[in-house]
Amino acid sequence: MKLTNINYFPFFAPYYITSTLLFDFHKFIIIIKRNEKREKKMNRFIVRSVMQNHLSNGRSISNGHVCSSAIVGRSLELSGQHNVVMLVRFEWRRMMSSTPASVEKVSSGREEKMENSVTEETKGKDSSALSYWGISRPKITRADGTDWPWNCFMPWETYSAELSIDLKKRHVPKNFVDKFAFRIVKLLRLPTDIFFQRRYGSRAMMLETVAAVPGMVGGMLLHLKSLRKFQQSGGWIKALLEEAENERMHLMTMVELVKPKWYERLLVLTVQGVFFNAFFVLYMLSPKLAHRIVGYLEEEAIHSYTEYLKDIESGAIENVAAPAIAIDYWRLPKDARLKEVITVIRADEAHHRDVNHFASDIHFAGKELKDAPAPLGYH
C-alpha cells in the first residue's frame, strides 16, 4: 500500500508538538530574563538619578515637597506573551510636624559630613596612588629646611665638583688604534664647528646628547657580560652608568639655558640614533677603541667649554643666573651664575676623560676592566 505524508503525521505529531512547546517555553524564559535585567537596570538608573539630583540641589525633602519617580518596567503575561507596561510610583515623604528647622540643620550637617568623607576618600586615593604599596614618601628637605623640589635626584646624590683637576692633560696617540680614534674625533668635530660656530649653548646641548650615550652602552654591555659569565665587574658598571647619568644632568641644565629649536631637536634625534647603534657595534668589537674615542671626545668637550667661558668673560654671552637644578645638583651658591655652572661641567668632563682613557689602557694591557678597580666616588 502506498503511504503518503498524511499517514506519517500520527507517528510524528507527539514529537513535533513536544519539541515546539519546549522551544516556545525556552524562548519564553529567555524573554522573561531579559526583561528582568532591563527592569533592574532602569530602576537603578532612576533611583541613582533622583538621589544625585537631591544631593546636588542641597535641599532636604520636607513636607509638601514630594520626590517622585516613575519606573517603567516590562513584564510578560504568561498566557498571551504580550508586553504590559507597569508604572510604579515611589513617593518619599519626610514628616516635619514638630521641629522642621532642627531637622533641616541635622540633614545639612549629614550632607556636610558626607561631602567631607568623600573628599577625604579622594585625597586618600590620590596619596595612595603616589605612594609605594601604601608607604608614603618621607619629607625631604634642603639644608636650609625648604622642601626638596626634584624627583630625578636626591640630596645625597649631589656633590661639589673637583675643580683642581688638570684641564690641560692630553693623551698622546701612541699606536694605530690611538691615532685612528684621534682622527675619528677630529673628523666628527668638523660638522659641529660648521653648524654651530660660536653658539656654544646649542653646541653644548648637542654635545651632551652624544656624550650621555657611551656610558649607558658600556654599562649595559658589562652588565650583560656579568650576568652571562657569573662574574663581578669591579665596579665598572656603576662607574659607567654614573657617567651617563652625569652627562644627562649636563643636558638637563643646558636645556634650561638654551631652548632648542625644532631643527635642532630633529638633529639630536638623528645623531643619537646613528651614534648609539654605531657605538654599540664598536664596543662589541673593540672596547679599547670605544673607550679611547670617548676619551678624545671628552678632551674636545673641555676645549669647547673653555671657549664658552671665554665668551662669558668677554661679555659676548650674558652671564645669566644659574638654573635651580644646577644649583642643587652641584651644591652651588644660591646666587651662582652661568660661569660657575660651565666651570663645574668642564670639571666633570675632565673626570670622564681620565676614566675612559684609563679603561682603554686596561684593555691595551691585555686585562679586563674587572681586574682594575673602577674610579668610584667622584660623583
C-alpha distance (Angstrom), angle and dihedral (degrees) to the residues before:
residue distance angle dihedral
M1 . . .
K2 3.79 . .
L3 3.82 114.3 .
T4 3.76 123.5 -149.3
N5 3.83 131.5 -162.5
I6 3.82 89.5 -97.2
N7 3.78 89.7 61.6
Y8 3.81 92.0 57.8
F9 3.80 94.6 50.5
P10 3.86 97.9 83.7
F11 3.79 89.9 56.1
F12 3.79 96.3 48.1
A13 3.81 98.7 34.7
P14 3.85 97.1 88.3
Y15 3.79 92.4 48.5
Y16 3.78 92.3 46.0
I17 3.82 93.9 49.0
T18 3.81 92.9 45.1
S19 3.79 93.9 49.5
T20 3.81 90.8 46.7
L21 3.80 92.3 51.3
L22 3.80 92.2 47.1
F23 3.78 91.5 49.8
D24 3.82 92.1 48.7
F25 3.81 91.6 46.7
H26 3.80 91.6 50.2
K27 3.78 90.0 48.7
F28 3.80 89.7 48.6
I29 3.82 92.1 52.8
I30 3.80 91.4 50.2
I31 3.82 91.6 51.8
I32 3.82 91.5 49.5
K33 3.83 92.1 51.1
R34 3.79 91.8 48.8
N35 3.79 91.7 50.8
E36 3.81 91.5 48.5
K37 3.80 90.7 53.0
R38 3.79 91.0 48.8
E39 3.80 91.4 49.4
K40 3.80 92.3 50.7
K41 3.80 93.0 48.6
M42 3.81 92.2 47.2
N43 3.80 92.8 47.6
R44 3.80 91.9 50.2
F45 3.79 91.8 47.6
I46 3.81 94.5 50.5
V47 3.82 94.6 44.4
R48 3.81 90.5 47.9
S49 3.80 92.2 48.9
V50 3.81 91.9 48.9
M51 3.80 92.5 50.1
Q52 3.81 92.6 46.5
N53 3.80 90.6 49.4
H54 3.79 90.5 49.6
L55 3.82 93.1 49.5
S56 3.79 93.9 44.6
N57 3.81 92.7 52.0
G58 3.82 88.9 54.0
R59 3.81 93.1 -143.9
S60 3.77 129.4 120.2
I61 3.76 119.8 -126.9
S62 3.78 104.5 -107.8
N63 3.78 134.4 178.4
G64 3.75 109.9 -59.2
H65 3.80 93.6 23.1
V66 3.73 109.0 96.5
C67 3.78 121.9 -175.0
S68 3.74 107.7 -153.8
S69 3.73 130.8 173.2
A70 3.74 129.9 -174.7
I71 3.74 114.0 -136.0
V72 3.73 113.7 -161.8
G73 3.73 115.9 -152.2
R74 3.73 132.6 172.6
S75 3.77 126.7 -140.0
L76 3.73 134.0 174.5
E77 3.76 127.5 -126.4
L78 3.75 107.6 -129.8
S79 3.79 95.0 -138.9
G80 3.79 105.6 44.1
Q81 3.85 98.9 22.5
H82 3.81 89.7 -135.3
N83 3.81 124.7 149.3
V84 3.76 114.3 -115.6
V85 3.78 122.4 -167.9
M86 3.76 114.7 -134.9
L87 3.77 123.8 -167.3
V88 3.77 117.2 -154.4
R89 3.76 117.5 -173.3
F90 3.75 122.3 -156.0
E91 3.75 115.3 -161.1
W92 3.76 119.5 -169.7
R93 3.77 115.9 -164.4
R94 3.75 129.4 176.9
M95 3.76 114.9 -157.4
M96 3.78 111.2 -134.1
S97 3.81 100.3 180.0
S98 3.83 104.1 130.5
T99 3.87 113.6 26.3
P100 3.82 114.1 1.3
A101 3.80 94.6 169.2
S102 3.78 94.2 55.9
V103 3.77 91.8 47.0
E104 3.80 90.6 51.8
K105 3.81 89.6 51.7
V106 3.78 91.3 49.7
S107 3.79 92.0 48.9
S108 3.81 92.2 47.8
G109 3.81 89.5 49.0
R110 3.78 90.3 51.6
E111 3.79 90.4 50.2
E112 3.81 91.2 50.8
K113 3.80 90.0 50.2
M114 3.80 90.1 50.4
E115 3.80 91.4 50.1
N116 3.80 91.5 48.0
S117 3.80 91.3 49.5
V118 3.80 90.3 49.8
T119 3.81 91.9 50.8
E120 3.81 90.9 47.4
E121 3.80 90.0 50.8
T122 3.81 91.7 50.6
K123 3.80 90.9 47.9
G124 3.78 89.7 49.6
K125 3.80 90.7 50.5
D126 3.82 91.1 49.8
S127 3.80 92.7 49.0
S128 3.80 92.1 45.8
A129 3.80 90.0 50.6
L130 3.81 89.6 55.1
S131 3.79 94.3 44.3
Y132 3.78 130.4 81.5
W133 3.81 109.0 -114.7
G134 3.79 90.4 -29.7
I135 3.82 92.9 -50.4
S136 3.78 108.5 125.5
R137 3.77 120.1 -141.5
P138 3.81 112.0 -101.5
K139 3.76 117.2 -116.4
I140 3.80 110.2 -93.5
T141 3.78 120.6 -161.8
R142 3.77 139.5 179.7
A143 3.79 123.1 -111.1
D144 3.81 89.7 -90.8
G145 3.81 92.2 54.3
T146 3.82 98.4 -104.7
D147 3.80 120.6 131.9
W148 3.79 117.9 -86.6
P149 3.84 105.9 -115.2
W150 3.83 101.1 -166.5
N151 3.79 130.9 86.0
C152 3.81 96.2 176.7
F153 3.82 92.8 69.8
M154 3.79 137.0 10.7
P155 3.83 130.5 -134.6
W156 3.80 92.4 -104.1
E157 3.83 89.1 57.5
T158 3.80 93.9 58.5
Y159 3.80 122.9 94.9
S160 3.79 144.9 174.2
A161 3.80 113.3 -106.6
E162 3.80 119.0 -117.4
L163 3.80 100.7 -117.1
S164 3.81 94.7 178.8
I165 3.81 92.4 73.3
D166 3.81 115.6 122.4
L167 3.80 108.7 -99.6
K168 3.82 97.2 -178.6
K169 3.79 97.4 58.0
R170 3.79 113.5 119.4
H171 3.78 131.3 -175.8
V172 3.78 109.6 -125.9
P173 3.84 113.0 -141.3
K174 3.80 108.7 -114.6
N175 3.79 107.6 170.9
F176 3.77 140.4 21.0
V177 3.81 94.7 -83.4
D178 3.83 91.7 51.7
K179 3.78 92.7 47.8
F180 3.79 91.8 46.8
A181 3.82 91.4 50.9
F182 3.81 91.1 46.4
R183 3.82 92.4 51.9
I184 3.80 92.2 46.7
V185 3.81 91.4 54.7
K186 3.80 93.0 47.1
L187 3.79 89.1 49.8
L188 3.81 91.6 50.7
R189 3.80 90.5 51.7
L190 3.82 94.5 60.9
P191 3.84 98.2 72.8
T192 3.83 92.0 46.1
D193 3.83 91.0 51.2
I194 3.80 90.2 50.8
F195 3.79 96.5 44.1
F196 3.83 102.0 40.5
Q197 3.82 101.2 23.1
R198 3.82 104.3 174.4
R199 3.81 97.5 -14.9
Y200 3.78 90.4 114.1
G201 3.79 95.2 171.2
S202 3.80 93.0 60.9
R203 3.80 89.7 38.0
A204 3.81 91.5 55.0
M205 3.78 90.9 48.2
M206 3.80 91.1 54.2
L207 3.81 91.5 43.8
E208 3.80 92.9 54.0
T209 3.81 93.4 50.7
V210 3.81 87.0 59.0
A211 3.81 98.0 37.3
A212 3.83 92.3 56.5
V213 3.82 92.4 60.3
P214 3.88 104.3 67.6
G215 3.80 95.9 56.2
M216 3.80 91.5 50.6
V217 3.81 93.2 46.9
G218 3.82 93.7 45.9
G219 3.81 93.5 45.5
M220 3.80 91.8 47.4
L221 3.80 94.2 50.6
L222 3.81 92.6 45.3
H223 3.79 88.8 49.5
L224 3.80 91.5 53.6
K225 3.81 90.6 45.4
S226 3.80 90.8 52.2
L227 3.80 90.7 51.8
R228 3.78 92.9 44.6
K229 3.81 96.8 48.9
F230 3.82 98.4 32.5
Q231 3.78 93.2 -125.5
Q232 3.78 139.7 124.0
S233 3.80 122.7 -101.5
G234 3.80 98.9 -142.4
G235 3.80 90.5 -119.0
W236 3.81 93.8 -63.5
I237 3.79 94.6 119.6
K238 3.78 90.5 59.7
A239 3.81 92.7 41.8
L240 3.80 93.9 53.7
L241 3.80 94.1 43.5
E242 3.81 89.2 50.0
E243 3.79 88.0 53.3
A244 3.81 91.3 51.9
E245 3.81 91.4 48.4
N246 3.81 91.8 48.3
E247 3.80 91.4 51.0
R248 3.80 89.4 49.5
M249 3.80 90.0 53.8
H250 3.81 87.7 52.6
L251 3.79 87.4 56.1
M252 3.81 93.6 47.6
T253 3.81 88.2 53.1
M254 3.80 94.7 47.9
V255 3.81 91.6 48.9
E256 3.83 88.0 58.9
L257 3.80 89.2 53.9
V258 3.78 100.9 37.9
K259 3.78 122.3 39.0
P260 3.82 105.2 -148.1
K261 3.79 118.4 -134.1
W262 3.78 123.5 -130.7
Y263 3.81 95.0 -99.7
E264 3.81 90.6 48.9
R265 3.80 89.6 53.4
L266 3.80 89.0 50.0
L267 3.79 89.8 49.9
V268 3.81 91.0 50.4
L269 3.80 90.6 51.2
T270 3.81 92.0 50.9
V271 3.80 96.6 44.0
Q272 3.79 93.5 46.5
G273 3.79 92.8 50.3
V274 3.80 93.1 49.8
F275 3.81 96.8 40.3
F276 3.81 96.1 46.8
N277 3.80 94.3 54.0
A278 3.81 93.4 41.2
F279 3.80 93.2 49.5
F280 3.81 91.5 45.1
V281 3.80 91.3 56.7
L282 3.82 91.5 42.2
Y283 3.81 93.0 52.5
M284 3.80 90.5 49.5
L285 3.81 90.8 52.5
S286 3.82 101.6 37.6
P287 3.83 121.9 2.9
K288 3.80 92.2 -179.2
L289 3.82 91.2 57.5
A290 3.80 91.3 45.3
H291 3.82 93.5 52.3
R292 3.80 91.3 44.8
I293 3.80 91.5 54.0
V294 3.81 90.1 50.2
G295 3.80 90.2 49.7
Y296 3.81 91.0 54.5
L297 3.82 90.6 45.0
E298 3.80 89.3 55.9
E299 3.80 89.9 51.3
E300 3.81 88.7 55.9
A301 3.80 89.3 47.8
I302 3.81 90.3 55.3
H303 3.80 89.4 51.5
S304 3.83 92.2 49.3
Y305 3.81 93.4 49.5
T306 3.81 90.2 47.5
E307 3.80 89.6 55.8
Y308 3.81 88.4 46.3
L309 3.81 90.1 56.4
K310 3.81 91.1 48.2
D311 3.81 90.6 56.6
I312 3.81 90.7 48.2
E313 3.79 92.0 50.7
S314 3.79 92.2 46.7
G315 3.80 92.4 50.2
A316 3.82 95.6 -115.2
I317 3.81 88.0 118.3
E318 3.80 120.0 39.2
N319 3.78 114.6 -114.2
V320 3.80 95.4 -131.3
A321 3.79 126.9 -178.8
A322 3.79 116.2 -76.1
P323 3.83 116.9 -104.0
A324 3.79 116.0 -103.5
I325 3.79 92.0 -118.7
A326 3.82 90.8 57.2
I327 3.81 92.7 48.4
D328 3.80 92.1 54.1
Y329 3.81 97.0 39.5
W330 3.83 97.2 50.5
R331 3.83 95.4 29.3
L332 3.78 91.8 -119.1
P333 3.81 124.3 169.4
K334 3.78 115.9 -87.0
D335 3.80 90.9 -113.3
A336 3.82 93.7 50.2
R337 3.79 118.0 142.8
L338 3.78 136.0 -150.9
K339 3.81 91.4 -88.3
E340 3.81 92.1 62.6
V341 3.81 91.0 48.4
I342 3.81 94.0 52.5
T343 3.81 90.0 46.0
V344 3.81 94.2 56.9
I345 3.81 92.1 42.9
R346 3.79 89.8 53.5
A347 3.82 89.7 51.5
D348 3.81 89.7 52.6
E349 3.81 90.4 52.2
A350 3.80 90.2 52.4
H351 3.81 89.7 53.9
H352 3.81 91.2 50.2
R353 3.80 89.0 49.5
D354 3.80 91.7 56.7
V355 3.83 93.5 44.4
N356 3.80 94.5 53.3
H357 3.81 95.4 43.3
F358 3.82 87.6 49.7
A359 3.82 91.1 51.0
S360 3.80 90.9 49.9
D361 3.80 91.1 49.3
I362 3.83 90.1 53.8
H363 3.80 90.3 55.4
F364 3.81 91.5 46.2
A365 3.81 88.2 54.6
G366 3.80 89.0 60.1
K367 3.81 94.9 -108.8
E368 3.76 135.7 113.2
L369 3.78 125.7 -113.4
K370 3.81 91.5 -110.1
D371 3.81 89.3 63.3
A372 3.82 91.4 67.4
P373 3.81 123.9 50.3
A374 3.78 114.2 -109.4
P375 3.83 118.3 -116.9
L376 3.79 96.6 -108.4
G377 3.76 128.3 164.3
Y378 3.79 100.4 53.1
H379 3.80 96.4 104.9
